[in-house]
Amino acid sequence: MAKLRSATAIPVLKLQVKTLIKLNEESKEQNSSTSLEHWSDQAVRGQLQLIANLASAHMTKSHDVWDPWIKWELEKIDELFDAGSASEAEKQAAISRVDELFLTRIKQPHSTFAATSDMYSPFVSKYFPPDEYEDKLVLAIRMREIPIKQLTWREGNPKRVREQLEQRAVSAGLAQWKQYLSWEFNAKKPQFKLITAVYEKALECAARERWQALCGAVTEENEATKGALALAEQTLYDLWDEFLSYQLKSSSEGDRKQLLTFAKRATRSIPEHGPVWGFYLRIAERAASQETASDTEMESDDVESVPDIYLRAISTNLLQAKPDDLAALALTRASWSRRRCFVVEEGETVVDRDQMTNVIQIIEGALSYVKSNERGDPRMSLEGFLSTFYRSLGLAEDSLKVLQTATKFYKTFSLTWLNYIDMLIAENQLVEARRVFKDASQRKGLDWPEAIWEKWLTFEYQFGSLDDIDRAIAATKEFKVKEDARRKKAWEDSYANAQVPSFLVTNAANAVTQLPGPDTGSLPHVEDVDDNMQVTPSEPVSHDRPAKRKRSDEGAPEDSPVAKKTRVNEPPSSPPPPVFEAKQAEKEPDSVNNKSESTLK
């Protein structure tokens, strides 16, 4: 039954129910005592109960799992009564068991309340006295008021119903599940069980979308399919991290069994993601440190030590090529050994040599994989951990050696140099720190040289003489001038060599060819312009547009669009139109009065 807790998808649970019922039926046809023991009614019933509990989180699909179970139970009770050999106590126990099964189902929010009532009513009528029929049904109706209210709860702006949100999400995709999840979080009274159920279904949808993206990338390998696969993977990673963080925050301190189950499922779903392995290690450490009754009842399959989990994660060979994920796993495992490295004996702190060796070997082993990657780990999380650990042991030289080695690998990362310089200052090696400042400040390609320059000036103000301060100021100014010139040249080169992607050029060309051409009907032709830049009026061009009503008594204002357009399109030597009044013509400039009669038409 421990294996069943790893699956929550309705198709998987439905298949398990059908398989268990089939095995139970086939075991009755065989005479083997072993098959009867494994697939007996009692054993199968216990596993069906566990599967139904997992499926109850699916309000709109849980009936696919519960309906086959209740039909199997009703068939069993009919066989028991038809056989005639069962005692009255066995019959009453079977009736009570099925009745409790119905009442438990009625208490759960699900979308098939009508079908459940249709099955419960004849069951009560057949196996209970007539005088109890009405009381039983009234009790069932009262019991389903709360789950129906949960199912049809309306909240938000605009108002949305929980059942409709789930139905829409089931038929849509991950975006709808996230919208449903946000709705549950923003409710006036968020319910942990329902939020967990929505997370479960959203994770199932995200895993399905990642699988579809993976199939697309395998079928047709190009930049688009690769980008879609990377996006789907990152979405699944983020959703698992968010779900585990929510479970850790919302679960009680003593309930680590369910967290272990979720963490183990996460490592099976995304074994290439280091943070979920780190979460699993931390939860396993907490579970091992708590001596509670629930922990002692945990099955042996659920108990796994931190070193065993780490070895299993490394053996997958999925993390070695991903520096960030490998660092997250190695740091969690090394911190577990570090907490056991310093042991208090007789009031004194004693170093456990074995745990100390484990810490060093784990970090150095992870560093060898990280540095085999061209990019490495720019955050230097592993080097920082190991350097601090050496210093806590009183091994300052080893601590400095770790950071000095990092500067040779991460030559252009300012953080690497700053960490090394800080350690030199902490060890009072000021001369060496000043030399490293000068060496790092003039390195080409440094990602953030300003941070080193400012740190150098602060260092000289604190530890240097007047000459040291002046030299540092002059040197940083010189380095800044050179760096600015280098950046300017690099920017000019990149701008000069910039090439527009071909697909952008193609799209732009297509867009230009599809644009309508300019209206050249009212514009003069080139051949109509003489040497003196005088335009000869051409033939008027007719347009397929409704003619505007003329205004016979008054002309267009001078600054109106019509007047301006007419002024551009008309010949300058045309006589004034006769339709204007004399008084208005005197107020307007000559350029307006020189309108042609053909233009006004």
C-alpha positions as CSV (number, residue, x, y, z in Angstrom):
1,M,0.0,0.0,0.0
2,A,3.0,2.3,0.4
3,K,3.4,2.3,-3.4
4,L,-0.1,3.6,-3.9
5,R,0.6,6.8,-2.1
6,S,2.9,7.8,-5.0
7,A,0.1,8.1,-7.5
8,T,-2.9,10.5,-7.5
9,A,-3.8,10.7,-11.1
10,I,-7.4,9.4,-11.7
11,P,-6.5,7.2,-14.7
12,V,-3.8,5.4,-12.6
13,L,-6.1,5.0,-9.6
14,K,-8.9,3.8,-11.7
15,L,-6.7,1.2,-13.3
16,Q,-5.5,0.0,-9.8
17,V,-9.1,-0.4,-8.6
18,K,-10.1,-2.5,-11.6
19,T,-6.9,-4.6,-11.3
20,L,-7.5,-5.3,-7.5
21,I,-11.1,-6.3,-8.1
22,K,-10.1,-8.6,-11.0
23,L,-7.4,-10.2,-8.9
24,N,-9.9,-10.8,-6.1
25,E,-12.3,-12.5,-8.5
26,E,-9.5,-14.7,-10.0
27,S,-8.2,-15.7,-6.6
28,K,-11.6,-17.2,-5.8
29,E,-11.3,-19.5,-8.8
30,Q,-7.9,-20.8,-7.7
31,N,-7.2,-23.1,-4.7
32,S,-3.9,-21.5,-3.8
33,S,-3.8,-20.3,-0.3
34,T,-1.2,-17.7,-1.2
35,S,-3.4,-16.0,-3.7
36,L,-6.3,-16.0,-1.3
37,E,-4.2,-14.4,1.3
38,H,-2.9,-11.6,-0.9
39,W,-6.2,-10.9,-2.8
40,S,-8.8,-11.7,-0.2
41,D,-11.8,-9.5,0.4
42,Q,-10.3,-7.9,3.5
43,A,-6.9,-7.2,1.8
44,V,-8.4,-5.8,-1.3
45,R,-10.9,-3.7,0.7
46,G,-8.1,-2.1,2.6
47,Q,-6.2,-1.1,-0.6
48,L,-9.4,0.2,-2.2
49,Q,-10.0,2.4,0.8
50,L,-6.6,3.9,0.4
51,I,-7.1,4.5,-3.3
52,A,-10.5,6.1,-2.7
53,N,-9.0,8.5,-0.1
54,L,-6.4,9.6,-2.7
55,A,-9.1,10.1,-5.4
56,S,-11.4,12.1,-3.0
57,A,-9.3,15.2,-3.8
58,H,-10.8,15.2,-7.3
59,M,-14.2,16.6,-6.8
60,T,-15.3,16.2,-10.5
61,K,-13.5,12.9,-11.2
62,S,-13.4,10.9,-8.0
63,H,-16.6,9.0,-9.0
64,D,-14.5,7.1,-11.6
65,V,-12.7,5.4,-8.6
66,W,-15.5,5.2,-6.0
67,D,-18.3,3.9,-8.3
68,P,-16.5,0.5,-9.1
69,W,-15.6,0.1,-5.4
70,I,-19.2,0.5,-4.2
71,K,-20.6,-1.7,-6.9
72,W,-18.1,-4.4,-5.8
73,E,-19.2,-4.0,-2.2
74,L,-22.9,-4.2,-3.1
75,E,-22.2,-7.4,-5.1
76,K,-20.4,-8.9,-2.1
77,I,-23.2,-8.1,0.3
78,D,-25.8,-9.6,-2.2
79,E,-23.7,-12.8,-2.4
80,L,-23.5,-12.9,1.4
81,F,-27.3,-12.8,1.7
82,D,-28.0,-15.1,-1.2
83,A,-25.6,-17.8,0.1
84,G,-27.7,-18.3,3.3
85,S,-24.7,-19.7,5.2
86,A,-23.6,-16.4,6.7
87,S,-24.5,-15.7,10.3
88,E,-26.6,-12.8,11.4
89,A,-23.6,-11.0,12.9
90,E,-21.7,-11.2,9.6
91,K,-24.7,-9.8,7.7
92,Q,-25.1,-6.9,10.1
93,A,-21.3,-6.2,9.9
94,A,-21.5,-6.1,6.1
95,I,-24.5,-3.8,6.2
96,S,-22.8,-1.4,8.6
97,R,-19.6,-1.4,6.6
98,V,-21.4,-0.5,3.3
99,D,-23.6,2.0,5.1
100,E,-20.5,3.7,6.6
101,L,-19.0,3.7,3.1
102,F,-22.0,5.6,1.7
103,L,-22.1,8.1,4.5
104,T,-18.3,8.8,4.2
105,R,-18.8,9.4,0.5
106,I,-21.7,11.8,1.1
107,K,-19.5,13.8,3.4
108,Q,-17.0,14.3,0.6
109,P,-17.6,17.1,-1.9
110,H,-18.1,15.6,-5.3
111,S,-20.1,16.4,-8.5
112,T,-22.2,13.2,-8.6
113,F,-24.3,13.6,-5.4
114,A,-27.4,12.6,-7.4
115,A,-25.9,9.3,-8.5
116,T,-24.7,8.6,-4.9
117,S,-28.3,9.2,-3.6
118,D,-29.8,7.0,-6.3
119,M,-27.6,4.1,-5.1
120,Y,-28.0,4.8,-1.4
121,S,-31.8,5.0,-1.4
122,P,-32.4,1.4,-2.6
123,F,-29.7,0.1,-0.4
124,V,-31.4,1.5,2.7
125,S,-34.8,0.3,1.5
126,K,-33.5,-3.2,1.0
127,Y,-31.3,-3.8,4.1
128,F,-32.9,-1.6,6.8
129,P,-36.3,-1.8,8.5
130,P,-39.0,0.4,6.8
131,D,-39.3,2.6,9.9
132,E,-35.6,3.6,9.6
133,Y,-35.8,4.5,5.9
134,E,-36.9,8.1,6.3
135,D,-34.6,8.9,9.2
136,K,-31.6,7.5,7.3
137,L,-32.3,9.6,4.2
138,V,-32.9,12.7,6.2
139,L,-29.6,12.2,7.9
140,A,-27.9,11.8,4.6
141,I,-29.4,15.0,3.2
142,R,-28.2,16.9,6.3
143,M,-24.7,15.4,6.0
144,R,-24.3,16.5,2.4
145,E,-25.2,20.2,3.0
146,I,-21.6,21.2,3.9
147,P,-19.9,19.3,1.0
148,I,-22.4,20.7,-1.4
149,K,-21.8,24.2,0.0
150,Q,-18.1,23.6,-0.5
151,L,-18.6,22.4,-4.0
152,T,-20.8,25.3,-5.1
153,W,-19.0,28.0,-3.0
154,R,-19.1,31.3,-4.9
155,E,-16.5,33.9,-4.1
156,G,-14.2,36.5,-5.7
157,N,-14.8,39.4,-8.0
158,P,-16.3,38.4,-10.3
159,K,-18.0,35.7,-8.4
160,R,-16.8,32.2,-9.4
161,V,-18.0,28.8,-8.3
162,R,-15.5,26.2,-7.1
163,E,-17.1,23.3,-9.2
164,Q,-17.1,25.4,-12.4
165,L,-13.4,26.4,-11.8
166,E,-12.4,22.7,-11.5
167,Q,-14.4,21.6,-14.5
168,R,-12.9,24.4,-16.6
169,A,-9.4,23.5,-15.4
170,V,-9.9,19.8,-16.1
171,S,-10.9,20.5,-19.7
172,A,-8.2,23.3,-20.2
173,G,-4.6,23.4,-19.2
174,L,-2.1,24.5,-16.5
175,A,-3.1,28.2,-16.8
176,Q,-6.6,27.4,-15.6
177,W,-5.3,25.3,-12.7
178,K,-3.1,28.2,-11.6
179,Q,-6.1,30.5,-11.8
180,Y,-8.1,28.0,-9.7
181,L,-5.3,27.7,-7.2
182,S,-5.1,31.5,-6.9
183,W,-8.8,31.5,-6.2
184,E,-8.4,29.0,-3.4
185,F,-5.6,31.0,-1.8
186,N,-7.6,34.3,-2.0
187,A,-10.6,32.8,-0.3
188,K,-11.8,34.2,3.0
189,K,-11.1,30.9,4.7
190,P,-8.5,29.0,2.7
191,Q,-8.8,25.2,3.2
192,F,-5.6,23.2,3.4
193,K,-7.1,20.0,2.0
194,L,-8.6,21.6,-1.0
195,I,-5.5,23.7,-1.8
196,T,-3.4,20.5,-1.6
197,A,-5.8,18.8,-3.9
198,V,-5.6,21.6,-6.5
199,Y,-1.8,21.5,-6.3
200,E,-1.8,17.8,-6.9
201,K,-3.9,18.2,-10.1
202,A,-1.9,21.2,-11.3
203,L,1.3,19.1,-10.9
204,E,-0.3,16.3,-12.9
205,C,-1.2,18.8,-15.7
206,A,2.3,20.3,-15.6
207,A,4.0,16.9,-15.9
208,R,1.7,16.0,-18.8
209,E,2.6,19.3,-20.6
210,R,6.3,18.6,-20.1
211,W,5.9,15.2,-21.6
212,Q,4.1,16.6,-24.6
213,A,6.9,19.2,-25.0
214,L,9.5,16.4,-24.8
215,C,7.8,14.4,-27.5
216,G,7.7,17.5,-29.7
217,A,11.4,18.2,-29.1
218,V,12.2,14.6,-30.0
219,T,10.0,14.5,-33.1
220,E,11.2,17.9,-34.5
221,E,14.3,19.3,-33.0
222,N,14.6,23.0,-33.5
223,E,14.9,26.2,-31.4
224,A,11.1,26.5,-30.9
225,T,10.7,23.0,-29.6
226,K,13.7,23.3,-27.4
227,G,12.4,26.5,-25.9
228,A,9.0,25.0,-25.3
229,L,10.6,22.0,-23.5
230,A,12.8,24.3,-21.3
231,L,9.8,26.4,-20.4
232,A,7.7,23.4,-19.5
233,E,10.5,21.9,-17.4
234,Q,11.1,25.1,-15.5
235,T,7.3,25.5,-14.9
236,L,7.2,22.0,-13.4
237,Y,10.2,22.7,-11.2
238,D,8.8,26.0,-9.9
239,L,5.4,24.3,-9.2
240,W,7.0,21.5,-7.2
241,D,9.2,23.9,-5.2
242,E,6.1,26.0,-4.4
243,F,4.0,23.0,-3.4
244,L,6.7,21.6,-1.1
245,S,7.2,25.0,0.5
246,Y,3.5,25.3,1.1
247,Q,3.3,21.8,2.6
248,L,6.2,22.5,5.0
249,K,4.7,25.8,6.0
250,S,1.2,24.5,6.6
251,S,1.9,21.0,8.1
252,S,2.1,20.5,11.8
253,E,5.5,19.9,13.3
254,G,4.7,16.3,14.2
255,D,3.3,15.3,10.9
256,R,6.4,14.5,8.8
257,K,5.0,11.3,7.2
258,Q,3.0,13.1,4.5
259,L,5.9,15.5,3.8
260,L,8.2,12.5,3.3
261,T,5.7,11.1,0.8
262,F,5.5,14.4,-1.1
263,A,9.3,14.8,-1.2
264,K,9.8,11.2,-2.4
265,R,7.2,11.8,-5.2
266,A,9.0,15.0,-6.2
267,T,12.3,13.2,-6.6
268,R,10.6,10.6,-8.8
269,S,8.8,13.2,-10.9
270,I,11.9,15.5,-11.4
271,P,15.0,13.5,-10.4
272,E,17.2,16.0,-12.3
273,H,16.2,18.9,-10.0
274,G,18.6,19.4,-7.1
275,P,16.4,21.5,-4.8
276,V,13.8,18.7,-4.4
277,W,16.5,16.3,-3.4
278,G,17.7,18.9,-0.8
279,F,14.2,19.2,0.5
280,Y,13.9,15.4,0.8
281,L,17.2,15.3,2.7
282,R,16.1,18.0,5.2
283,I,12.7,16.3,5.8
284,A,14.3,12.9,6.3
285,E,16.7,14.5,8.8
286,R,13.8,16.1,10.7
287,A,11.8,12.8,10.7
288,A,14.8,10.9,12.0
289,S,15.3,13.4,14.8
290,Q,11.8,13.2,16.1
291,E,10.9,10.3,18.3
292,T,7.2,10.3,18.0
293,A,4.6,7.6,17.8
294,S,3.8,8.4,14.2
295,D,7.5,8.0,13.3
296,T,7.7,4.5,14.9
297,E,4.6,3.4,12.9
298,M,6.2,4.4,9.5
299,E,6.7,1.5,7.2
300,S,10.2,0.4,6.4
301,D,9.9,1.5,2.8
302,D,9.4,5.1,4.0
303,V,12.5,5.1,6.2
304,E,15.6,6.2,4.3
305,S,18.7,7.7,5.8
306,V,20.3,11.0,4.5
307,P,23.5,9.3,3.2
308,D,21.4,6.7,1.4
309,I,19.3,9.4,-0.2
310,Y,22.4,11.3,-1.3
311,L,24.0,8.2,-2.9
312,R,20.8,7.4,-4.7
313,A,20.6,10.9,-6.1
314,I,24.2,10.9,-7.3
315,S,23.7,7.4,-8.8
316,T,21.1,8.8,-11.2
317,N,23.9,10.8,-13.1
318,L,21.3,13.5,-13.8
319,L,22.8,16.2,-11.6
320,Q,26.5,16.2,-12.5
321,A,26.0,18.3,-15.6
322,K,23.9,20.9,-13.8
323,P,26.1,22.9,-11.4
324,D,23.3,24.7,-9.6
325,D,21.3,21.6,-8.9
326,L,24.4,19.6,-7.9
327,A,25.4,22.4,-5.5
328,A,22.0,22.5,-3.9
329,L,22.2,18.7,-3.2
330,A,25.9,18.7,-2.1
331,L,25.4,21.6,0.3
332,T,22.4,19.9,2.0
333,R,24.3,16.6,2.4
334,A,27.5,18.4,3.6
335,S,25.6,20.5,6.2
336,W,24.1,17.2,7.6
337,S,27.7,15.9,8.3
338,R,28.8,19.3,9.5
339,R,26.1,19.3,12.2
340,R,27.5,16.0,13.4
341,C,31.2,17.0,13.1
342,F,31.4,19.0,16.3
343,V,30.6,16.8,19.3
344,V,30.5,18.0,22.9
345,E,32.2,15.5,25.2
346,E,32.7,16.3,28.9
347,G,32.1,19.9,28.3
348,E,34.5,20.2,25.4
349,T,33.9,20.4,21.7
350,V,35.5,17.5,19.9
351,V,35.8,17.2,16.1
352,D,34.5,13.9,14.7
353,R,37.2,13.0,12.1
354,D,34.9,10.8,10.0
355,Q,32.3,13.5,9.6
356,M,35.0,16.1,8.9
357,T,36.3,13.8,6.1
358,N,32.8,13.4,4.7
359,V,32.2,17.1,4.5
360,I,35.5,17.7,2.6
361,Q,35.0,14.7,0.3
362,I,31.4,15.7,-0.6
363,I,32.3,19.3,-1.4
364,E,35.5,18.5,-3.3
365,G,33.7,15.8,-5.2
366,A,30.9,18.2,-6.2
367,L,33.5,20.9,-7.1
368,S,35.2,18.5,-9.5
369,Y,31.9,18.1,-11.4
370,V,31.1,21.8,-11.3
371,K,34.4,22.9,-12.7
372,S,34.1,20.4,-15.5
373,N,31.3,22.6,-16.7
374,E,32.5,25.6,-18.7
375,R,30.3,28.0,-16.8
376,G,30.8,26.5,-13.4
377,D,29.0,28.0,-10.4
378,P,29.5,31.8,-10.4
379,R,27.9,32.1,-7.0
380,M,30.8,30.1,-5.5
381,S,28.4,28.4,-3.0
382,L,30.6,25.3,-2.7
383,E,33.9,27.2,-2.4
384,G,32.3,29.5,0.2
385,F,31.0,26.6,2.3
386,L,34.3,24.7,2.2
387,S,36.4,27.8,3.0
388,T,34.2,28.7,6.0
389,F,34.4,25.1,7.2
390,Y,38.2,25.0,7.0
391,R,38.3,28.3,9.0
392,S,36.0,26.8,11.7
393,L,38.5,24.0,12.0
394,G,41.4,26.5,12.4
395,L,42.8,25.7,9.0
396,A,43.2,29.2,7.7
397,E,45.8,28.3,5.0
398,D,43.4,25.7,3.5
399,S,40.6,28.2,3.6
400,L,42.7,30.8,1.6
401,K,43.8,28.1,-0.8
402,V,40.2,27.2,-1.7
403,L,39.4,30.8,-2.5
404,Q,42.7,31.4,-4.4
405,T,42.0,28.4,-6.6
406,A,38.5,29.8,-7.3
407,T,40.1,33.0,-8.6
408,K,42.0,31.0,-11.2
409,F,38.8,29.4,-12.5
410,Y,36.4,32.4,-12.2
411,K,38.9,35.0,-13.5
412,T,36.3,37.5,-14.7
413,F,33.8,37.3,-11.7
414,S,34.2,40.1,-9.2
415,L,32.5,38.2,-6.5
416,T,35.4,35.6,-6.5
417,W,38.0,38.2,-6.0
418,L,36.1,40.0,-3.3
419,N,35.6,36.8,-1.3
420,Y,39.3,36.1,-1.6
421,I,40.3,39.6,-0.5
422,D,37.9,39.6,2.4
423,M,39.5,36.4,3.7
424,L,42.9,37.9,3.3
425,I,41.9,40.9,5.3
426,A,40.3,38.7,8.0
427,E,43.6,36.9,8.3
428,N,45.5,40.2,8.5
429,Q,47.4,39.6,5.3
430,L,47.2,43.2,4.2
431,V,50.2,43.3,1.8
432,E,48.8,40.3,-0.1
433,A,45.3,41.9,-0.2
434,R,46.8,45.1,-1.7
435,R,48.5,43.1,-4.4
436,V,45.4,41.2,-5.2
437,F,43.4,44.5,-5.4
438,K,45.8,45.8,-8.0
439,D,45.9,42.5,-9.9
440,A,42.1,42.2,-10.0
441,S,41.4,45.8,-10.8
442,Q,43.2,45.7,-14.2
443,R,41.9,42.4,-15.4
444,K,40.1,42.6,-18.8
445,G,36.6,41.3,-19.1
446,L,35.7,41.7,-15.4
447,D,32.0,41.7,-14.9
448,W,31.9,44.4,-12.2
449,P,35.2,46.2,-11.8
450,E,33.6,49.2,-10.0
451,A,32.9,47.0,-7.0
452,I,36.6,46.1,-6.7
453,W,37.7,49.7,-7.2
454,E,35.4,50.9,-4.4
455,K,36.5,48.1,-2.2
456,W,40.1,49.0,-2.8
457,L,39.6,52.6,-1.9
458,T,37.8,51.7,1.3
459,F,40.6,49.3,2.2
460,E,43.3,52.0,1.7
461,Y,41.3,54.5,3.8
462,Q,41.1,51.9,6.6
463,F,44.6,50.4,6.5
464,G,46.8,52.4,4.1
465,S,49.0,55.5,4.4
466,L,48.5,58.8,2.5
467,D,50.7,57.5,-0.3
468,D,48.7,54.3,-0.5
469,I,45.5,56.2,-0.7
470,D,46.8,58.5,-3.4
471,R,48.2,55.6,-5.5
472,A,44.8,53.8,-5.2
473,I,42.9,56.8,-6.3
474,A,45.2,57.4,-9.3
475,A,45.2,53.8,-10.2
476,T,41.4,53.4,-10.1
477,K,40.9,56.5,-12.2
478,E,43.4,55.2,-14.8
479,F,41.7,51.8,-14.8
480,K,38.3,53.5,-15.2
481,V,39.4,55.5,-18.2
482,K,40.7,52.3,-19.9
483,E,37.6,50.4,-19.0
484,D,35.3,53.1,-20.4
485,A,37.3,53.1,-23.6
486,R,37.1,49.3,-23.9
487,R,33.4,49.3,-23.3
488,K,32.8,52.1,-25.8
489,K,34.8,50.2,-28.5
490,A,33.1,47.0,-27.7
491,W,29.7,48.7,-28.0
492,E,30.6,50.3,-31.3
493,D,31.9,47.0,-32.7
494,S,28.8,45.1,-31.7
495,Y,26.6,47.9,-33.2
496,A,28.6,47.9,-36.4
497,N,28.5,44.1,-36.7
498,A,24.9,43.8,-35.6
499,Q,22.8,41.7,-38.1
500,V,19.0,41.6,-38.1
501,P,17.7,38.0,-38.0
502,S,16.5,36.7,-41.3
503,F,13.0,35.9,-40.1
504,L,12.6,39.5,-39.0
505,V,13.7,40.7,-42.4
506,T,11.3,38.3,-44.1
507,N,8.4,39.3,-41.9
508,A,9.1,43.0,-42.4
509,A,9.3,42.6,-46.2
510,N,6.0,40.7,-46.3
511,A,4.4,43.4,-44.2
512,V,5.6,46.1,-46.5
513,T,4.3,44.4,-49.6
514,Q,0.9,44.0,-48.1
515,L,0.5,47.7,-47.2
516,P,-1.8,49.7,-49.5
517,G,-0.1,52.0,-51.9
518,P,-0.3,55.8,-51.6
519,D,-3.1,57.6,-53.2
520,T,-1.4,59.3,-56.2
521,G,-4.5,60.3,-58.0
522,S,-4.4,64.0,-56.8
523,L,-0.6,64.3,-56.9
524,P,1.2,65.8,-60.0
525,H,3.2,63.4,-62.2
526,V,6.9,63.9,-62.6
527,E,6.6,64.7,-66.3
528,D,4.1,67.5,-65.4
529,V,6.8,69.6,-63.6
530,D,8.7,71.9,-65.8
531,D,12.2,73.4,-65.4
532,N,10.9,76.3,-63.4
533,M,9.3,74.0,-60.8
534,Q,5.8,74.9,-62.1
535,V,3.2,72.2,-62.0
536,T,0.8,71.7,-64.8
537,P,-2.6,70.5,-63.6
538,S,-3.4,67.0,-64.7
539,E,-6.6,65.3,-65.4
540,P,-8.9,65.0,-62.3
541,V,-9.1,61.5,-61.1
542,S,-12.4,60.1,-60.0
543,H,-12.5,58.2,-56.6
544,D,-14.9,55.5,-55.6
545,R,-16.2,57.4,-52.6
546,P,-19.5,59.3,-51.9
547,A,-19.4,62.9,-52.9
548,K,-19.5,65.4,-50.0
549,R,-22.2,68.0,-49.9
550,K,-20.9,71.4,-51.0
551,R,-21.2,74.4,-48.7
552,S,-22.4,77.2,-51.1
553,D,-22.6,80.1,-48.6
554,E,-19.3,79.8,-46.8
555,G,-15.9,78.3,-47.5
556,A,-13.6,76.1,-45.4
557,P,-11.6,77.8,-42.6
558,E,-8.1,78.6,-43.4
559,D,-6.5,76.2,-40.9
560,S,-8.9,73.3,-41.6
561,P,-7.6,70.1,-43.1
562,V,-9.6,70.6,-46.2
563,A,-8.1,74.1,-46.8
564,K,-4.6,72.7,-46.2
565,K,-5.1,69.8,-48.5
566,T,-6.5,71.9,-51.2
567,R,-3.6,74.3,-50.9
568,V,-1.2,71.5,-51.5
569,N,-3.0,69.9,-54.4
570,E,-4.0,73.0,-56.4
571,P,-1.9,74.8,-59.1
572,P,-0.6,78.1,-57.7
573,S,-1.8,80.1,-60.7
574,S,-5.5,79.2,-60.6
575,P,-8.0,82.0,-60.4
576,P,-10.0,82.4,-57.2
577,P,-13.2,80.4,-56.9
578,P,-16.4,82.5,-57.5
579,V,-18.3,80.8,-54.7
580,F,-16.5,82.6,-51.9
581,E,-18.0,85.8,-50.6
582,A,-16.1,89.0,-51.3
583,K,-15.9,89.9,-47.6
584,Q,-14.4,86.5,-46.7
585,A,-12.0,86.6,-49.6
586,E,-10.6,89.9,-48.4
587,K,-9.7,88.4,-45.0
588,E,-8.0,85.3,-46.4
589,P,-4.5,85.3,-47.8
590,D,-3.8,85.2,-51.5
591,S,-2.8,81.6,-51.3
592,V,-6.3,80.6,-50.3
593,N,-7.9,82.8,-52.9
594,N,-5.9,81.2,-55.7
595,K,-7.9,77.9,-55.6
596,S,-8.9,76.4,-58.8
597,E,-12.4,75.6,-59.7
598,S,-11.4,72.1,-60.7
599,T,-10.0,71.4,-57.2
600,L,-13.2,72.5,-55.4
601,K,-15.1,70.1,-57.6
